[in-house]
Every structure is written in structure tokens, then in C-alpha cells.
Amino acid sequence: MICSVVILNWNGADIMRQFLPSVLQYTTLPDTEVVVVDNGSTDDSMAYLQSLLDTPEAKASHLRIIIHGKNYGFATGYNRAIASMDSEIVVLLNSDVHVSDNWLAPVLDYMRQHPNVAAAQPKVLAYKSLLAHQQNESAPITFEHAGAAGGYIDKLGYPFCRGRLMSYVAEDKGQYDTIAKTFWVSGAAFFIRTELYNKLGGLDDSFFAHMEEIDLCWRLNSRGYELVCVPQSAVYHLGGGALAYDNPRKTYLNFRNNLLMLYKNMPQPHLRRVLFCRFVLDYVAALQALLTLKPKHSRAIIRARIDFLRMKRNLVQKRQENLALATQPYPDTIARRSIIFDFYIRRLKE
């Protein structure tokens, strides 16, 4: 099997009804399959999936189902499923992604022609902008926050993308249609060599959800592998399928997991300097949330910092292993700039 497209589901029957049909329709290359992994759903997800199995679309895409007995979270849910797969490449595809014709081939072809490319992503566009464009052709297609045209981090560990800086997302005008080396690839449509995924331990289950794909990409970067965005393929991501963007739980996970990722992967003395800067900036962010009448988000940021200090004690061994195996301790795909400075002081948007 060349490729397994793996979709993790938890109580997402309505989302699957909306998005899974496009995946089944356009994932029909030879030696590919679509695998839906159910994470202990209690809604009618299983009934819906069972109703699909005998359809022509399901048979053409070689749909199969893996059932977990409980909700293992994003990381462990994928890890348990992928551990049993023997395909050359797996695609971790979010359940709220709409795909179109020829979305697989450009990325798979590039990875097979470039054996040092460990992971890749298509161009990730906003599904809501696609719907608006279908209603009105003058409405722009915009990039989506989670991946856009390839991900990077700045010198303080803040993620950004080609086509997305902080909260700003750009219109897709073809300006990022070149294949580019990246620091991280989007978890919305994450192509990775199966053997490497399992060898590196997959996604870190201590993260539960959010930024675990960037953490995995950091391990790949530091061990000398390349990651790319192949924009000749495009997918449309709804976003906020698990947690809405304005949910304090998302704020908590993003702040906590970003710090955990830095601790696990960043070498000294960079880490000491960055953690000091982040201490200041995180509390500034908490104060700003409080002053803008978002007290739950303010508390989420403070709790994230407290839990980071508690959890990092359990990550000492992983940090030591990551640094020992690194051939590029500070990968050259980390930007030597601050996006906080660029966005708020220089007023840059891209």
C-alpha cells in the first residue's frame, strides 16, 4: 500500500456527513485507502460509517474503519492506528477538510521523487471562503490559519505561515504557489513517511491536542530531514472542528503545548533566553485578555504556564533524547526574526 489517508473522529457524525464524501470521491489512486479511526464516539458516527461501507464511493476509496474503545485524544488516537499500518506514507487528515480532484498525487509524487523529504502538506485554504466564492465569484479565496502555505516558527517559538501572520490570513493570489522548504507542516493534512512516524514515536500524547504536529516536525528537522509545502495540491479546512478558536480551552492548550515543545526541543542557551522572553510576553498576553474583558482566556494563559512548570519534569528524558539525536540542534528553518515585532511594530501582514 502506497498511502493511507487517516481521519480521526470523535462524536463528529455531522462533520463527517459534510466532509467525508469529498474524501471518498477524490481518494481513488491505486494502492491508496481511506481509514476512519473512531475515538470512542457516543453519537451516531458508527451508524453513519457502517452505512457507507457498501457504497461505490467507499469501495473505490477502499474505506475501512478502526474502532477505539475510548477517546484517546488527537495524538494517541493517531499513534495507535498508525502503528498497525504498513503503507509507505500516511496522511493525517482532519475530519473537517474538503478535498478536490488530484489533491493526493502532487504531494505523493514529490515525496517519492525526494527521499529526504520526511513530511509535506498541500496548500491549506479556508473552507468558508470557498463557500463564499461559490456564492459570489468576486469573493476571495483565503488561506486557513492552521497551515496556510507552509509553517515556520520565529526565534521566540511562535508559529506562523506563508499566508498567515498572527491572526491575519492573506488572500490566495498564487503568491505562494512555489514548493517551499518549511519548518512544520499542517496537522490538517499532514503527509509523513509511515516508518519515520513510528520510529520517532509519532505525536507526543502528553500534548493531548494542539501543536503536537509542530513538535513532531521539530524532531524531523533536528535530525536532518526536510519538510515541504507542495501548493500544486490544495485542500479546504473548516477549522475549529474540535475546539472553536475563541474557546479558552484552545487558548490553554496552545500556550501550554507551545512551551512544552520549546522545552523538549530547543537547545541551551537558546532555551534559557526564549523562556525568559516568553515569561514576560505570556503574562502581557494574560493582562491584555483581562483588559479586553476575556477573563477566562487570561486564566487559561496563567494556568498553562503553571501546568507547563509541572509537566516539564516528566519530559526531561524526551528532551535529553531529542538533543542527543539531533544532527541540527538549531534547525536553519527557524526564522531569525520576531513575528510579534513584525506584526505589532512593523505592521507587517505577510
QUIHUQUI-V304896 format. One record per backbone hydrogen bond with DSSP energy under -1.0 kcal/mol. NH is the residue of the N-H (numbers start at 1). CO is the residue of the C=O. Records with the same first field share a line. If there is no record, write none. Layout:
NH=CO / CO
//
This chain:
2=31
3=31
4=89
5=33
6=91
7=35
9=37
16=12
17=13
18=14
19=15
20=16
23=19
24=20
25=21
26=22
32=29
33=3
35=5
36=64
37=7
38=66
39=9
48=44
49=45
50=46
51=47
52=49
55=52
59=55
60=56
61=57
63=58
64=34
66=36
68=38
74=208
75=208
77=73
78=74
79=75
80=76
81=77
82=78
83=79
84=81
85=82
88=1
89=2
90=192
91=4
92=190
93=6
94=188
98=236
103=100
108=104
109=105
110=106
111=107
112=108
113=109
114=110
117=114
118=226
119=226
120=191
121=228
123=233
124=148
125=235
126=142
127=237
130=126
131=127
132=128
133=129
134=130
135=131
136=132
139=136
143=170
144=124
147=145
148=144
149=162
150=147
151=184
152=160
154=158
155=337
157=154
160=152
161=164
162=150
164=161
165=168
168=165
170=163
172=141
177=174
180=229
182=227
183=151
184=151
190=92
191=120
192=90
193=118
194=88
197=193
198=194
199=195
200=196
201=198
202=197
207=204
209=207
215=211
216=212
217=213
218=214
219=215
220=216
221=217
222=218
223=219
224=221
225=220
226=116
228=119
229=180
230=121
233=230
235=123
236=98
237=125
238=96
247=244
251=247
252=248
253=249
254=250
255=251
256=252
257=253
258=254
259=255
260=256
261=257
262=258
263=259
264=260
265=261
266=262
271=267
273=269
274=270
275=271
276=272
277=273
278=274
279=275
280=276
281=277
282=278
283=279
284=280
285=281
286=282
287=283
288=284
289=285
290=286
291=287
292=288
293=290
294=289
298=294
299=295
300=296
301=297
302=298
303=299
304=300
305=301
306=302
307=303
308=304
309=305
310=306
311=307
312=308
314=311
315=312
319=315
320=316
321=317
322=318
323=319
324=320
325=321
327=222
328=222
334=331
335=153
342=338
343=339
344=340
345=341
346=341
348=342
//
